[in-house]
């Protein structure tokens, strides 16, 4: 498990890795080949066995970003105990089709591709962007109606070829599920306006 950055007394850019088998934390040194902005509310996503990407986030007083970096953990994973095996980090410099700056978005991967959904810049947004790390290309995916409402701080996972989005915040909290079918030729959205999480939780705690 890998975590990068966040916020303590200030915005951070450190990397921590947790070995789930050994129950041990590692804090490898990072070789930043390009400038990396300390940030929070960004996403990091695994794209293959040894590489992860970070996207977006904000720093200072919610200064929003759309920078993207590739973290190569190949050397570190060979021997995490060797302090010389640093994580190599480079910026992905693509200008065409890049999503707008944002923080509080959600990210998920499917078949080697990265999906960025929603978030906030000067306002909440709800758009979907696909990144192909092999072709190094972005493209925006259009929704059919009904479109999910713009939001930030939601969650998203890939399940059975669909991007499942839950919850979020736009000044008020959401409690809905949206299912975005990525396998349709024309991308469709199924909106479930109210999930049963409240009822499910009530039944669990009142047995």
TORTIRO-650143 format. One record per residue (C-alpha): residue number from 1; residue in three letters; chain; x, z, y. Coordinates in steps of 0.1 Angstrom, whole numbers. Each point is the difference from the previous one (the first is absolute). Layout:
N
<r num="NUM" residuo="ALA" cadena="A" east="X" up="Z" north="Y"/>
...
! end
This chain:
207
<r num="1" residuo="UNK" cadena="A" east="0" up="0" north="0"/>
<r num="2" residuo="UNK" cadena="A" east="14" up="-10" north="34"/>
<r num="3" residuo="UNK" cadena="A" east="-9" up="11" north="35"/>
<r num="4" residuo="UNK" cadena="A" east="14" up="-13" north="32"/>
<r num="5" residuo="UNK" cadena="A" east="-2" up="14" north="35"/>
<r num="6" residuo="UNK" cadena="A" east="-30" up="18" north="15"/>
<r num="7" residuo="UNK" cadena="A" east="0" up="27" north="26"/>
<r num="8" residuo="UNK" cadena="A" east="13" up="36" north="1"/>
<r num="9" residuo="UNK" cadena="A" east="12" up="11" north="34"/>
<r num="10" residuo="UNK" cadena="A" east="6" up="-37" north="8"/>
<r num="11" residuo="UNK" cadena="A" east="-5" up="-34" north="-17"/>
<r num="12" residuo="UNK" cadena="A" east="22" up="-4" north="-31"/>
<r num="13" residuo="UNK" cadena="A" east="18" up="-28" north="-19"/>
<r num="14" residuo="UNK" cadena="A" east="14" up="18" north="-30"/>
<r num="15" residuo="UNK" cadena="A" east="-7" up="-8" north="-36"/>
<r num="16" residuo="UNK" cadena="A" east="-8" up="24" north="-28"/>
<r num="17" residuo="UNK" cadena="A" east="-5" up="-9" north="-37"/>
<r num="18" residuo="UNK" cadena="A" east="-15" up="23" north="-26"/>
<r num="19" residuo="UNK" cadena="A" east="8" up="-4" north="-37"/>
<r num="20" residuo="UNK" cadena="A" east="-33" up="8" north="-17"/>
<r num="21" residuo="UNK" cadena="A" east="17" up="6" north="-34"/>
<r num="22" residuo="UNK" cadena="A" east="27" up="23" north="12"/>
<r num="23" residuo="UNK" cadena="A" east="-20" up="16" north="29"/>
<r num="24" residuo="UNK" cadena="A" east="29" up="-6" north="23"/>
<r num="25" residuo="UNK" cadena="A" east="2" up="-12" north="36"/>
<r num="26" residuo="UNK" cadena="A" east="27" up="-24" north="13"/>
<r num="27" residuo="UNK" cadena="A" east="9" up="-8" north="36"/>
<r num="28" residuo="UNK" cadena="A" east="22" up="-31" north="-1"/>
<r num="29" residuo="UNK" cadena="A" east="18" up="-14" north="30"/>
<r num="30" residuo="UNK" cadena="A" east="-15" up="-32" north="14"/>
<r num="31" residuo="UNK" cadena="A" east="22" up="-29" north="11"/>
<r num="32" residuo="UNK" cadena="A" east="-21" up="-15" north="29"/>
<r num="33" residuo="UNK" cadena="A" east="11" up="-36" north="4"/>
<r num="34" residuo="UNK" cadena="A" east="-25" up="-4" north="29"/>
<r num="35" residuo="UNK" cadena="A" east="-15" up="24" north="24"/>
<r num="36" residuo="UNK" cadena="A" east="-28" up="21" north="-15"/>
<r num="37" residuo="UNK" cadena="A" east="-24" up="19" north="23"/>
<r num="38" residuo="UNK" cadena="A" east="-7" up="36" north="-11"/>
<r num="39" residuo="UNK" cadena="A" east="-38" up="0" north="-5"/>
<r num="40" residuo="UNK" cadena="A" east="-31" up="15" north="-15"/>
<r num="41" residuo="UNK" cadena="A" east="-34" up="-13" north="-13"/>
<r num="42" residuo="UNK" cadena="A" east="18" up="-30" north="-15"/>
<r num="43" residuo="UNK" cadena="A" east="-3" up="-12" north="-36"/>
<r num="44" residuo="UNK" cadena="A" east="26" up="-5" north="-28"/>
<r num="45" residuo="UNK" cadena="A" east="-8" up="-21" north="-30"/>
<r num="46" residuo="UNK" cadena="A" east="18" up="-9" north="-32"/>
<r num="47" residuo="UNK" cadena="A" east="5" up="-37" north="-4"/>
<r num="48" residuo="UNK" cadena="A" east="22" up="0" north="-31"/>
<r num="49" residuo="UNK" cadena="A" east="20" up="24" north="-22"/>
<r num="50" residuo="UNK" cadena="A" east="26" up="7" north="26"/>
<r num="51" residuo="UNK" cadena="A" east="-13" up="-10" north="34"/>
<r num="52" residuo="UNK" cadena="A" east="-26" up="15" north="24"/>
<r num="53" residuo="UNK" cadena="A" east="-13" up="-12" north="34"/>
<r num="54" residuo="UNK" cadena="A" east="-11" up="19" north="30"/>
<r num="55" residuo="UNK" cadena="A" east="-24" up="-14" north="25"/>
<r num="56" residuo="UNK" cadena="A" east="-14" up="11" north="34"/>
<r num="57" residuo="UNK" cadena="A" east="-5" up="35" north="12"/>
<r num="58" residuo="UNK" cadena="A" east="5" up="17" north="33"/>
<r num="59" residuo="UNK" cadena="A" east="25" up="21" north="19"/>
<r num="60" residuo="UNK" cadena="A" east="0" up="23" north="31"/>
<r num="61" residuo="UNK" cadena="A" east="-34" up="0" north="16"/>
<r num="62" residuo="UNK" cadena="A" east="-16" up="-24" north="-25"/>
<r num="63" residuo="UNK" cadena="A" east="22" up="-30" north="9"/>
<r num="64" residuo="UNK" cadena="A" east="-12" up="-24" north="-28"/>
<r num="65" residuo="UNK" cadena="A" east="23" up="-23" north="-19"/>
<r num="66" residuo="UNK" cadena="A" east="-2" up="-29" north="-24"/>
<r num="67" residuo="UNK" cadena="A" east="37" up="0" north="-11"/>
<r num="68" residuo="UNK" cadena="A" east="6" up="-4" north="-37"/>
<r num="69" residuo="UNK" cadena="A" east="31" up="12" north="-20"/>
<r num="70" residuo="UNK" cadena="A" east="12" up="-5" north="-36"/>
<r num="71" residuo="UNK" cadena="A" east="15" up="29" north="-18"/>
<r num="72" residuo="UNK" cadena="A" east="22" up="-9" north="-29"/>
<r num="73" residuo="UNK" cadena="A" east="5" up="29" north="-23"/>
<r num="74" residuo="UNK" cadena="A" east="19" up="-19" north="-27"/>
<r num="75" residuo="UNK" cadena="A" east="33" up="20" north="4"/>
<r num="76" residuo="UNK" cadena="A" east="-17" up="33" north="4"/>
<r num="77" residuo="UNK" cadena="A" east="-21" up="-4" north="-31"/>
<r num="78" residuo="UNK" cadena="A" east="31" up="-8" north="-21"/>
<r num="79" residuo="UNK" cadena="A" east="13" up="35" north="7"/>
<r num="80" residuo="UNK" cadena="A" east="-20" up="22" north="24"/>
<r num="81" residuo="UNK" cadena="A" east="27" up="27" north="-2"/>
<r num="82" residuo="UNK" cadena="A" east="27" up="-22" north="14"/>
<r num="83" residuo="UNK" cadena="A" east="0" up="5" north="38"/>
<r num="84" residuo="UNK" cadena="A" east="17" up="-33" north="5"/>
<r num="85" residuo="UNK" cadena="A" east="-30" up="-19" north="-14"/>
<r num="86" residuo="UNK" cadena="A" east="-18" up="-5" north="33"/>
<r num="87" residuo="UNK" cadena="A" east="-34" up="-16" north="6"/>
<r num="88" residuo="UNK" cadena="A" east="4" up="-34" north="17"/>
<r num="89" residuo="UNK" cadena="A" east="-25" up="-7" north="27"/>
<r num="90" residuo="UNK" cadena="A" east="-6" up="-33" north="19"/>
<r num="91" residuo="UNK" cadena="A" east="-27" up="-11" north="24"/>
<r num="92" residuo="UNK" cadena="A" east="-23" up="-28" north="-11"/>
<r num="93" residuo="UNK" cadena="A" east="1" up="-23" north="30"/>
<r num="94" residuo="UNK" cadena="A" east="-31" up="-22" north="-3"/>
<r num="95" residuo="UNK" cadena="A" east="-18" up="-12" north="32"/>
<r num="96" residuo="UNK" cadena="A" east="-27" up="-22" north="-14"/>
<r num="97" residuo="UNK" cadena="A" east="-33" up="15" north="-11"/>
<r num="98" residuo="UNK" cadena="A" east="12" up="36" north="4"/>
<r num="99" residuo="UNK" cadena="A" east="-29" up="26" north="3"/>
<r num="100" residuo="UNK" cadena="A" east="-4" up="16" north="34"/>
<r num="101" residuo="UNK" cadena="A" east="16" up="34" north="6"/>
<r num="102" residuo="UNK" cadena="A" east="-18" up="29" north="-16"/>
<r num="103" residuo="UNK" cadena="A" east="1" up="35" north="-14"/>
<r num="104" residuo="UNK" cadena="A" east="-22" up="18" north="-24"/>
<r num="105" residuo="UNK" cadena="A" east="-6" up="-31" north="-21"/>
<r num="106" residuo="UNK" cadena="A" east="-1" up="-2" north="-38"/>
<r num="107" residuo="UNK" cadena="A" east="22" up="-21" north="-23"/>
<r num="108" residuo="UNK" cadena="A" east="-2" up="-10" north="-36"/>
<r num="109" residuo="UNK" cadena="A" east="18" up="-24" north="-23"/>
<r num="110" residuo="UNK" cadena="A" east="-13" up="-25" north="-25"/>
<r num="111" residuo="UNK" cadena="A" east="18" up="-26" north="-21"/>
<r num="112" residuo="UNK" cadena="A" east="31" up="5" north="21"/>
<r num="113" residuo="UNK" cadena="A" east="-18" up="-5" north="34"/>
<r num="114" residuo="UNK" cadena="A" east="-5" up="26" north="27"/>
<r num="115" residuo="UNK" cadena="A" east="-34" up="5" north="17"/>
<r num="116" residuo="UNK" cadena="A" east="-3" up="18" north="34"/>
<r num="117" residuo="UNK" cadena="A" east="-35" up="11" north="9"/>
<r num="118" residuo="UNK" cadena="A" east="-14" up="13" north="33"/>
<r num="119" residuo="UNK" cadena="A" east="17" up="27" north="22"/>
<r num="120" residuo="UNK" cadena="A" east="1" up="6" north="37"/>
<r num="121" residuo="UNK" cadena="A" east="20" up="-14" north="30"/>
<r num="122" residuo="UNK" cadena="A" east="-18" up="3" north="33"/>
<r num="123" residuo="UNK" cadena="A" east="-32" up="1" north="-20"/>
<r num="124" residuo="UNK" cadena="A" east="-10" up="2" north="-36"/>
<r num="125" residuo="UNK" cadena="A" east="1" up="-32" north="-20"/>
<r num="126" residuo="UNK" cadena="A" east="-12" up="-12" north="-34"/>
<r num="127" residuo="UNK" cadena="A" east="19" up="-31" north="-10"/>
<r num="128" residuo="UNK" cadena="A" east="18" up="-9" north="-32"/>
<r num="129" residuo="UNK" cadena="A" east="35" up="-15" north="-3"/>
<r num="130" residuo="UNK" cadena="A" east="19" up="-12" north="-30"/>
<r num="131" residuo="UNK" cadena="A" east="38" up="-1" north="-2"/>
<r num="132" residuo="UNK" cadena="A" east="19" up="-20" north="-27"/>
<r num="133" residuo="UNK" cadena="A" east="35" up="15" north="-3"/>
<r num="134" residuo="UNK" cadena="A" east="12" up="-30" north="-20"/>
<r num="135" residuo="UNK" cadena="A" east="-11" up="-26" north="25"/>
<r num="136" residuo="UNK" cadena="A" east="5" up="24" north="29"/>
<r num="137" residuo="UNK" cadena="A" east="-33" up="-10" north="15"/>
<r num="138" residuo="UNK" cadena="A" east="-30" up="18" north="15"/>
<r num="139" residuo="UNK" cadena="A" east="-36" up="-13" north="0"/>
<r num="140" residuo="UNK" cadena="A" east="-32" up="16" north="12"/>
<r num="141" residuo="UNK" cadena="A" east="-29" up="2" north="-24"/>
<r num="142" residuo="UNK" cadena="A" east="-35" up="-4" north="14"/>
<r num="143" residuo="UNK" cadena="A" east="-29" up="22" north="-11"/>
<r num="144" residuo="UNK" cadena="A" east="-36" up="-10" north="-7"/>
<r num="145" residuo="UNK" cadena="A" east="-27" up="21" north="15"/>
<r num="146" residuo="UNK" cadena="A" east="-7" up="28" north="-2"/>
<r num="147" residuo="UNK" cadena="A" east="34" up="9" north="14"/>
<r num="148" residuo="UNK" cadena="A" east="13" up="35" north="-1"/>
<r num="149" residuo="UNK" cadena="A" east="0" up="19" north="33"/>
<r num="150" residuo="UNK" cadena="A" east="34" up="3" north="18"/>
<r num="151" residuo="UNK" cadena="A" east="18" up="32" north="-9"/>
<r num="152" residuo="UNK" cadena="A" east="33" up="18" north="-6"/>
<r num="153" residuo="UNK" cadena="A" east="13" up="26" north="-24"/>
<r num="154" residuo="UNK" cadena="A" east="-20" up="-15" north="-29"/>
<r num="155" residuo="UNK" cadena="A" east="13" up="-5" north="-36"/>
<r num="156" residuo="UNK" cadena="A" east="2" up="-31" north="-21"/>
<r num="157" residuo="UNK" cadena="A" east="10" up="-9" north="-36"/>
<r num="158" residuo="UNK" cadena="A" east="-2" up="-31" north="-21"/>
<r num="159" residuo="UNK" cadena="A" east="-23" up="2" north="-30"/>
<r num="160" residuo="UNK" cadena="A" east="-11" up="-29" north="-22"/>
<r num="161" residuo="UNK" cadena="A" east="10" up="-27" north="25"/>
<r num="162" residuo="UNK" cadena="A" east="-18" up="18" north="29"/>
<r num="163" residuo="UNK" cadena="A" east="13" up="20" north="29"/>
<r num="164" residuo="UNK" cadena="A" east="-20" up="32" north="2"/>
<r num="165" residuo="UNK" cadena="A" east="-1" up="17" north="34"/>
<r num="166" residuo="UNK" cadena="A" east="-13" up="36" north="4"/>
<r num="167" residuo="UNK" cadena="A" east="-7" up="21" north="31"/>
<r num="168" residuo="UNK" cadena="A" east="19" up="-1" north="32"/>
<r num="169" residuo="UNK" cadena="A" east="-6" up="11" north="36"/>
<r num="170" residuo="UNK" cadena="A" east="-10" up="-17" north="33"/>
<r num="171" residuo="UNK" cadena="A" east="-9" up="32" north="20"/>
<r num="172" residuo="UNK" cadena="A" east="-24" up="9" north="-28"/>
<r num="173" residuo="UNK" cadena="A" east="9" up="3" north="-37"/>
<r num="174" residuo="UNK" cadena="A" east="-11" up="-27" north="-25"/>
<r num="175" residuo="UNK" cadena="A" east="-13" up="8" north="-35"/>
<r num="176" residuo="UNK" cadena="A" east="-5" up="-36" north="-12"/>
<r num="177" residuo="UNK" cadena="A" east="16" up="-23" north="-26"/>
<r num="178" residuo="UNK" cadena="A" east="7" up="-37" north="6"/>
<r num="179" residuo="UNK" cadena="A" east="10" up="-23" north="-28"/>
<r num="180" residuo="UNK" cadena="A" east="19" up="-31" north="10"/>
<r num="181" residuo="UNK" cadena="A" east="2" up="-26" north="-28"/>
<r num="182" residuo="UNK" cadena="A" east="34" up="-16" north="2"/>
<r num="183" residuo="UNK" cadena="A" east="-6" up="-23" north="-29"/>
<r num="184" residuo="UNK" cadena="A" east="-29" up="-20" north="16"/>
<r num="185" residuo="UNK" cadena="A" east="9" up="-33" north="15"/>
<r num="186" residuo="UNK" cadena="A" east="-19" up="11" north="31"/>
<r num="187" residuo="UNK" cadena="A" east="9" up="37" north="4"/>
<r num="188" residuo="UNK" cadena="A" east="-31" up="21" north="-3"/>
<r num="189" residuo="UNK" cadena="A" east="-8" up="35" north="12"/>
<r num="190" residuo="UNK" cadena="A" east="-23" up="24" north="-18"/>
<r num="191" residuo="UNK" cadena="A" east="-9" up="29" north="22"/>
<r num="192" residuo="UNK" cadena="A" east="-13" up="32" north="-15"/>
<r num="193" residuo="UNK" cadena="A" east="-13" up="18" north="31"/>
<r num="194" residuo="UNK" cadena="A" east="0" up="35" north="-15"/>
<r num="195" residuo="UNK" cadena="A" east="21" up="13" north="-29"/>
<r num="196" residuo="UNK" cadena="A" east="-11" up="28" north="-22"/>
<r num="197" residuo="UNK" cadena="A" east="31" up="22" north="7"/>
<r num="198" residuo="UNK" cadena="A" east="-20" up="27" north="16"/>
<r num="199" residuo="UNK" cadena="A" east="-24" up="2" north="-29"/>
<r num="200" residuo="UNK" cadena="A" east="28" up="-2" north="-26"/>
<r num="201" residuo="UNK" cadena="A" east="19" up="28" north="17"/>
<r num="202" residuo="UNK" cadena="A" east="-31" up="22" north="3"/>
<r num="203" residuo="UNK" cadena="A" east="-7" up="-4" north="-37"/>
<r num="204" residuo="UNK" cadena="A" east="36" up="10" north="-9"/>
<r num="205" residuo="UNK" cadena="A" east="1" up="32" north="20"/>
<r num="206" residuo="UNK" cadena="A" east="-35" up="11" north="-9"/>
<r num="207" residuo="UNK" cadena="A" east="2" up="-1" north="-38"/>
! end
